[in-house]
């Protein structure tokens, strides 16, 4: 992990380049989303981990197919909620 300071410059549009070494170390890719916070004169950024919705839905439908179930929209919404809650606990 890099412990050295890196310097970057903000463009006229307010864009800041995250140095390549830091992007590689953190596995940041184009289109990564961030939460940006200010604390005094510090600007902090945290990368968001967005769920893979296709993977989640495929997992849910696979479980439904395995059980040969007929399921309503309300039941689907309930299962999605349960699945996400269980996934967050991991």
C-alpha positions, 0 to 999 in steps of 0.5 A: 500500500502506498504511503507516499503523498501524491499531488493532483490538480483540479481542472476548470470543471472541478475534475480531479485525477486520482493518481494511477498508483492509488487507482491500481492499489484500490482497484478503482475503475472508470465509472466508480462512484464515490461519496464525497464529504467535507471535514474542515479543510479536508475533502474525503472520498469513499468508493461505493460498492454497488451491488450487481443487480443482474447477479442478485436477480439471477440468484433469486430466480434460480432459487424460485426455479429450483422450488418450482414456485409460482410467485406474485410480485409482492412475494418477489419484493419480499424475497428480494428484501430478505436476500439483501438483508442476508447478504448485508450480514455476510 
